[in-house]
Amino acid sequence: MRVPASTYRLQIRPGFTLHDAASKVPYLKSLGADWLYLSPLLTAEHGSDHGYDVTDPSSVDPERGGPEGLEAISKAAREHGMGVLVDIVPNHVGVASPPQNPWWWSLLKEGRASRYAEAFDVDWDLGGGRIRIPVLGSDEDVHQLEISDGELRYYGHRFPLAAGTYADGDSPAAVHDRQHYELVAWRRADAELNYRRFFAVSTLAGIRVEIPWVFDEAHAEVARWFRDGLVDGLRVDHPDGLADPAGYLNRLKEISGGAYVLVEKILEPGEELPPEFNCEGTTGYDALADVDRVFVDPAGQAPLDVLDAQLRQAEQPADYAAMILGTKRAVADGMLRSEILRLARLVPSDTNLGQDAAADALAQIIAAFPVYRTYLPTGEDVLREACAAAAESRPDLSDAVDTLLPVLLKPETELGRRFQQTSGMVMAKGVEDTAFYRYTRLGTLTEVGADPTEFSVDPEEFHRRMQKRQDTLPLSMTTLSTHDTKRSEDTRARISVIAERVPEWTAVLTALREAAPLPDGPFSALLWQAVVGAWPASRERLHSYAEKAAREAGNSTTWTDPDEEFEATLAKAVDSIFDNPSVNALIEDFVAAIDPFAASNSLAMKLIQLTMPGVPDVYQGTEFWDRSLTDPDNRRAVDFDARGAALAALDGGQLPETILDETSKLLVTSRALRLRRDRPELFQGYRPVQASGPAADHLVAFDRGASGSGPGQGVLTLATRLPYGLEQAGGWRGTAVELATEMRDDLTGSRFGPGAVPVADLLQTYPVALLVPVNGDSA
C-alpha cells in the first residue's frame, strides 16, 4: 500500500476544475505536498460548489472537468511523483433535481417496481406506497401543479409521470394523486418523511450500499479509477450513516486493491476507531482538537466562565452537558422526528410499548448518547451507558428504556441497525450544528470532534496523546482546517489569545455591546469573537456568517421561522463595524494588540501539525493566513499565483521581515512539508523534549527520531505556546534545551549544539524552529 507523506486538499468545482487543478501541480510539488487530496468528483447537482450531492455515480462530473480532467490531473501528479486521494460519498445522493438523478427519477416514475426501489431506503407502508417529497410551500399548492412535456411541474421542479396516469383533460392535481410519489408541504418533512436522508437535508436521499449490487453500481467508476491507475487512495464521507460501515470498508479495500483509505469519522474524546474498520485512520478532527488546546491558556477558563454567566444573566456559566441533552432532544423531537418515528414503528409489538412511548424513550436514549454511534457488538457499553443516562434523566421512561435495551442490542434486526444509523444524525445536528453556536465562551473550543468543556491541555498531556497517536494511528490524517471547520486555523489561533487576555476582551466586548446592542448575550460573544478572529473581512462575509450562526444557534431566530426584528438588529450590528468609526476602532485596535501573539500561535500550531505523528493535510490556501469562518466562507477561491510567487521569493532567499507577514506561514509550511516528503527517516518515532528553566511550560517540543535512538536523531520541533504570558513574564529567561548533536534550523539555516542551547537563541527569529541533524544533512 502506498501511503502519503502529506496531502493538500483542493476544492474542485465548476469554477476550479480538474484541469485548473492540474495546472497547479508544479506549485504544490514545490510547496512540498506529497499527494493531492480532491473533493468529490462524481457528477453532482448542476452548479454544486461542494460535490456532496452526487446525482450520477457512474461518471466524473463534466462541470468539474470530466474524465479528461481526472486523467489530466492524474498525469500531472504522476509526472511530479505525487499521489491522488479522492473524497467519495457513499451514504447518499442528491435528489433536489429529479431529472438529474436517473436512479431517483426511475424510483419516482415506477415506485416499488423500479429497479432502484431497493437502492433507496423508503418506508413504503408509511406513505401508502408513495414517496413523500417535501417541496410544496403548503399542501394547498398541489393546485399550483402543471403538466408540461409529459412531466408534472411545480415552479422550477420537474417530476415524472407513471405510465398510463395521464390523459388529456385530467387536472394536474388528479394526475398527481396517481403517482408513486406525493408532493407535500416542506414543513411536513420533520415528522412525516418516509425515506432516509443525510441528517435533516431532504434533498440528499440515503442509499443502501450494504446491498451488493447497489455498492457495485455506485462504485463502478471509483473501481475504474484504481484499475486505470488514476487514483491512489480514498476519503470516505460520513461512514456513520451506513448500515454496515465495517463491511463497506472491506468492500472498498477489495475494489481499490488495498489502497490507502481514510474515514470522516468524528471521534469524541477518549473514543477510538472501531477495531473492525479496515482503514488507515480518520480525516483528523481528533488531531485538530489536541493541537488547539495546547495553545489555550488554562488561566483564562475561570474569568471566561464568569463572563459567560454575566452574558446569560445567570449565576453560573452554561452547563454544557445539560445544553446538549436539550439540543439533541429538541432535534429528535423536531427536524429529525421522522427518523425517530420510523424507529418507533419498528419496535416489536410484544414489547407492549405504544408508538408514542417508544418514540419518547428512543429519543431520550439517542439524546443521551456520548458518541455518534455504536458498531455493535463494538460499543455495546456505550449503548448501555446511554440507556442508563436516559433513565436517570427521565425516570418516567425507565421501564420503557429497560424494555428497549435488549432489542437495540441486536444489530441483526432492522431496529438495531437503523438505530445505529440514526444516533449520529441527532448528534451532528444537536451538537455541532446547534450547541456549538450556543456554547460561546471561547470559539476555539467549539470545533467538530472536540469537547468544548475541555478548555486546554498542558504539554505533558499533549505529548501523551501524541505518543498514543504514534502507536495506534500513525497513518491517520492530521488537519487544522477543512471545508467543514466552523473557523479556520488562523481564526482560531487569534481567538485563542483571548484566553490570555480576558480582562481586555471583556472591556472590548462590553463596549461593542453598548455600541451595537444585541438582545442575545451569549450570541454576541460568538459574533464578536468571530469578527475579531476573521478580521479584516468584508461586510458581505460577516453578514452571511452572522445570519447563519444565529439561525443555527436557534435561540433568537431560526431557519424555518426567522425573527425579522432580531435579524434586522443583527444586521445593524454587523453594519456598525463598517459604518461606526468607534466600533471599527474597537475591532482594529484589539486585533492589532493581539495579532503578534495570534501569528505566533498560527505558526506554532502549523509546525506541530505538519511534524506530529500522522499524515498532515494542508487545506487549500492555508499556507498563507486564512481567517475563514464556516462554510461557504471557507470555500472561497485561492490565489495560487500569489502563493507561487511568494514561494519562489522565499526559495531565492527573501525571508519574511516579521511573523506578521503571511509568508512566514508559507515558510513554515513549505519547509515542514518538504522534510516530511524528502526525509521520511527523520519521522519514525515520537519523544517529548523537555526544556529546563522558568519558561519551560511555554515550549512544546518533540523529537521524531526512531524509538530507541538518542535525542536529536530525528526532526526536532520547537514551538512557543501562550506567547502573551511569556512576554509578560519576561521572556525565556535562561530556559534551555539539550541537543545531543549539532542541528540546523530548516527555517533560518542557523546551527545549534550539541549541548544546552538557550531557547531564546533557538527562537530568536521565529516563535518556532524546525531542527534537522547536521550529520548526514545534505544542506
Secondary structure, DSSP 8 states (H G I E B T S, - for coil): ----S-EEEE--BTTB-HHHHHHTHHHHHHHT--EEEE---EEESTT-SS--SEEEEEEE-GGGTHHHHHHHHHHHHHHTT-EEEEEE--SEEE-SSGGG-HHHHHHHHHGGGSGGGTTB-B-TTTTTT-EEEEEESSGGGGGG-EEETTEEEETTEEEE--TT---TT--HHHHHHTSSEEEEEGGGHHHH--B-EETTEEEEEEB-TTSHHHHHHHTHHHHHHHHTT---EEEES-GGGSS-HHHHHHHHHHHTTS-EEEE-----TT----TT--SSEE-SHHHHHHHHHTTS-GGGHHHHHHHHHHHTTSSS---HHHHHHHHHHHHHHTTTHHHHHHHHHHS-GGG---HHHHHHHHHHHHHT-SSS--BTTBTHHHHHHHHHHHHHH-GGGHHHHHHHHHHHT-TTSHHHHHHHHHHHHHHIIIIITTGGGT--S-GGG--TT--TT-----HHHHHHHHHHHHHH-TTSEE-S--TT-SS-HHHHHHHHGGGG-HHHHHHHHHHHHHHS--S-HHHHHHHHHHHHHH-S--HHHHHHHHHHHHHHH-SS--SSS--HHHHHHHHHHHHHHHH-HHHHHHHHHHHHHHHHHHHHHHHHHHHHHHHSSSEEEEETTTTS-----STTGGG----HHHHHHHHHHHHTT---SSTTSTHHHHHHHHHHHHHHHH-GGG-S--EE---BSTTGGGEEEEE---TTS-TTSS-EEEEE-SHHHHHHTTS-TT-EEEESS-EEETTT--EE-SEEEEHHHHTSSSSEEEEEESTT---
